Amino acid sequence: MEDINIKITDRDGVTHDIVAPTDMAMNLMEVVRTYELAPEGTIGVCGGMAMCASCQCYVKSDTELPPMSDDEEAMLSEAFDVQDNSRLGCQIQMTPDMEGLEVELAPES
């Protein structure tokens, strides 16, 4: 079992140092929900299917992420408050490569 250290800034601007497991097939959206960093029902509305953008976040670190899928790119093209560093949290798997990841949750749309 290998846990990683990541930083998540919530929608109130508070940064949380999080220890995330890499052996549970979790994605970033699930980590945010587990640690209750967003009010219930405001993140992961579609269940992590890249269909709602409620888990949009801004990647603040230089962590190398997997390429965007066509579904993720299409969803972000329709989302609000999209920036150049926007990604969907449900599409970022917690793997050892994500050590040091820093993200900020996008505003609730």
Contacts in CASP RR format, 6 or more apart in sequence:
PFRMAT RR
TARGET T0000
AUTHOR 0000-0000-0000
METHOD contacts of the structure
MODEL  1
MEDINIKITDRDGVTHDIVAPTDMAMNLMEVVRTYELAPEGTIGVCGGMA
MCASCQCYVKSDTELPPMSDDEEAMLSEAFDVQDNSRLGCQIQMTPDMEG
LEVELAPES
1 21 0 8 1.000
1 22 0 8 1.000
1 23 0 8 1.000
2 22 0 8 1.000
2 23 0 8 1.000
2 96 0 8 1.000
3 19 0 8 1.000
3 20 0 8 1.000
3 21 0 8 1.000
3 22 0 8 1.000
4 19 0 8 1.000
4 20 0 8 1.000
4 22 0 8 1.000
4 94 0 8 1.000
4 95 0 8 1.000
4 96 0 8 1.000
4 98 0 8 1.000
4 99 0 8 1.000
4 100 0 8 1.000
4 101 0 8 1.000
5 17 0 8 1.000
5 18 0 8 1.000
5 19 0 8 1.000
5 20 0 8 1.000
5 99 0 8 1.000
5 100 0 8 1.000
6 18 0 8 1.000
6 20 0 8 1.000
6 28 0 8 1.000
6 31 0 8 1.000
6 98 0 8 1.000
6 99 0 8 1.000
6 100 0 8 1.000
6 101 0 8 1.000
6 102 0 8 1.000
6 103 0 8 1.000
7 15 0 8 1.000
7 16 0 8 1.000
7 17 0 8 1.000
7 18 0 8 1.000
7 60 0 8 1.000
7 61 0 8 1.000
7 100 0 8 1.000
7 101 0 8 1.000
7 102 0 8 1.000
7 103 0 8 1.000
8 15 0 8 1.000
8 16 0 8 1.000
8 18 0 8 1.000
8 28 0 8 1.000
8 31 0 8 1.000
8 32 0 8 1.000
8 35 0 8 1.000
8 37 0 8 1.000
8 57 0 8 1.000
8 102 0 8 1.000
8 103 0 8 1.000
8 104 0 8 1.000
8 105 0 8 1.000
9 15 0 8 1.000
9 16 0 8 1.000
9 60 0 8 1.000
9 102 0 8 1.000
9 103 0 8 1.000
9 104 0 8 1.000
9 105 0 8 1.000
10 16 0 8 1.000
10 37 0 8 1.000
10 38 0 8 1.000
10 105 0 8 1.000
11 38 0 8 1.000
11 105 0 8 1.000
11 107 0 8 1.000
11 108 0 8 1.000
13 104 0 8 1.000
16 35 0 8 1.000
16 37 0 8 1.000
18 31 0 8 1.000
18 35 0 8 1.000
20 26 0 8 1.000
20 31 0 8 1.000
20 94 0 8 1.000
20 98 0 8 1.000
21 94 0 8 1.000
22 94 0 8 1.000
22 95 0 8 1.000
22 96 0 8 1.000
22 98 0 8 1.000
24 94 0 8 1.000
25 93 0 8 1.000
26 34 0 8 1.000
26 93 0 8 1.000
26 94 0 8 1.000
27 48 0 8 1.000
27 89 0 8 1.000
27 90 0 8 1.000
27 91 0 8 1.000
27 92 0 8 1.000
27 93 0 8 1.000
27 94 0 8 1.000
28 55 0 8 1.000
28 57 0 8 1.000
28 89 0 8 1.000
28 90 0 8 1.000
28 92 0 8 1.000
28 94 0 8 1.000
28 101 0 8 1.000
28 103 0 8 1.000
29 43 0 8 1.000
29 44 0 8 1.000
29 47 0 8 1.000
29 48 0 8 1.000
29 55 0 8 1.000
29 88 0 8 1.000
29 89 0 8 1.000
29 90 0 8 1.000
29 92 0 8 1.000
30 90 0 8 1.000
31 94 0 8 1.000
32 38 0 8 1.000
32 43 0 8 1.000
32 55 0 8 1.000
32 89 0 8 1.000
32 105 0 8 1.000
33 43 0 8 1.000
33 44 0 8 1.000
37 105 0 8 1.000
38 105 0 8 1.000
38 108 0 8 1.000
41 54 0 8 1.000
42 54 0 8 1.000
42 108 0 8 1.000
43 54 0 8 1.000
43 55 0 8 1.000
43 105 0 8 1.000
44 52 0 8 1.000
44 54 0 8 1.000
44 55 0 8 1.000
44 90 0 8 1.000
45 52 0 8 1.000
45 54 0 8 1.000
46 52 0 8 1.000
46 54 0 8 1.000
46 90 0 8 1.000
47 90 0 8 1.000
48 55 0 8 1.000
48 90 0 8 1.000
49 90 0 8 1.000
50 69 0 8 1.000
50 71 0 8 1.000
50 72 0 8 1.000
50 75 0 8 1.000
50 88 0 8 1.000
50 90 0 8 1.000
50 91 0 8 1.000
51 71 0 8 1.000
51 75 0 8 1.000
52 75 0 8 1.000
53 75 0 8 1.000
53 76 0 8 1.000
53 78 0 8 1.000
53 79 0 8 1.000
53 80 0 8 1.000
53 88 0 8 1.000
53 109 0 8 1.000
54 108 0 8 1.000
54 109 0 8 1.000
55 88 0 8 1.000
55 89 0 8 1.000
55 90 0 8 1.000
55 105 0 8 1.000
56 76 0 8 1.000
56 79 0 8 1.000
56 81 0 8 1.000
56 82 0 8 1.000
56 86 0 8 1.000
56 87 0 8 1.000
56 88 0 8 1.000
56 89 0 8 1.000
56 105 0 8 1.000
56 106 0 8 1.000
57 86 0 8 1.000
57 87 0 8 1.000
57 88 0 8 1.000
57 89 0 8 1.000
57 103 0 8 1.000
57 104 0 8 1.000
57 105 0 8 1.000
57 106 0 8 1.000
58 83 0 8 1.000
58 85 0 8 1.000
58 86 0 8 1.000
58 103 0 8 1.000
58 104 0 8 1.000
58 106 0 8 1.000
59 65 0 8 1.000
59 85 0 8 1.000
59 86 0 8 1.000
59 87 0 8 1.000
59 101 0 8 1.000
59 102 0 8 1.000
59 103 0 8 1.000
60 85 0 8 1.000
60 102 0 8 1.000
60 103 0 8 1.000
60 104 0 8 1.000
61 100 0 8 1.000
61 101 0 8 1.000
61 102 0 8 1.000
61 103 0 8 1.000
63 97 0 8 1.000
63 98 0 8 1.000
63 99 0 8 1.000
63 100 0 8 1.000
63 101 0 8 1.000
63 102 0 8 1.000
64 97 0 8 1.000
65 87 0 8 1.000
65 92 0 8 1.000
66 91 0 8 1.000
66 92 0 8 1.000
66 93 0 8 1.000
68 76 0 8 1.000
68 87 0 8 1.000
68 91 0 8 1.000
69 91 0 8 1.000
72 87 0 8 1.000
72 88 0 8 1.000
72 91 0 8 1.000
75 88 0 8 1.000
76 82 0 8 1.000
76 86 0 8 1.000
76 87 0 8 1.000
76 88 0 8 1.000
79 86 0 8 1.000
79 106 0 8 1.000
79 109 0 8 1.000
80 106 0 8 1.000
80 107 0 8 1.000
80 109 0 8 1.000
81 106 0 8 1.000
81 107 0 8 1.000
81 109 0 8 1.000
82 106 0 8 1.000
86 106 0 8 1.000
87 103 0 8 1.000
89 103 0 8 1.000
92 98 0 8 1.000
92 101 0 8 1.000
END
